Amino acid sequence: MSKGIKIGKCKLCLETKELNFEHIPPRSAFNKDTKYYILDRTEYYQKAKEYTFENLKPKSRKEQGGIGQFSFCFDCNGFLGSNYVRTYKKFAQIAMNIILSNNNNAKAFEFDISDINLLKFLKQITAIFIASNKHSFIESYPELLEFVKNEKSTKLSERFRFYMYLNNEGQNRSGHIHFTNLFGTVCEFTYRPFGFVLSIDNPKRIMQLSEITNFKHYEKIKMVDKLPIILNKYPTYYPFPLDYRTEKELNGRP
Ligand SMILES: [Zn+2]
């Protein structure tokens, strides 16, 4: 379903143009017919338990046709589509198959990713974080913009660290920037089968997640035959970043 067009400032080329409705994540990665509600963030945080477990229904209308925003112009949308989106889709399909073909109680999965272009994948994740945040985000971190716009660039400073996990249980997470006491500045985006965390200016590694910052060095490591990765699978019931408590834990049952 088309959501029409809108005039605005593109978050990639920064020109004011007709913007395309950007599916976040890509439409081809299980985001074609997604039905969802748009919730006020404060309201959702305050009533996380009621919304998640007590059947509280949002007052807003149900949206459909895939989650996304008017973030990029048609040219930039086309650039992402021809450079990065297919890689993201391929990895998403592999991960979804692995989750679905295994016992639902499995908590970690190891698999081979040597045939995924990890640099492109990392650039697509970066584009997702840019698309999900306000313009002030790229104004604060213009380096992220350069990393996405130049498909060959492997340059990204150490202040940006990326992590990922698998997910098929709980709610989506928006990718919005959060300033937390425990983890510093983080953005977390969750949409099955993946969850991604971008950690900014935090020298401490986030231990419960698999770090994928080194995907930017893919050009140097791509010659290997096998490239194993281990990803944990976490539920995301509440909208708080890095909160992976299970349904049982949240409801106070042992
Ligand atoms: Zn643009």
Residues whose N, C-alpha, C, O or C-beta is under 5 A from the ligand:
A	BS01	ZN	C10 L12 C13 L14 F72 C73 C76
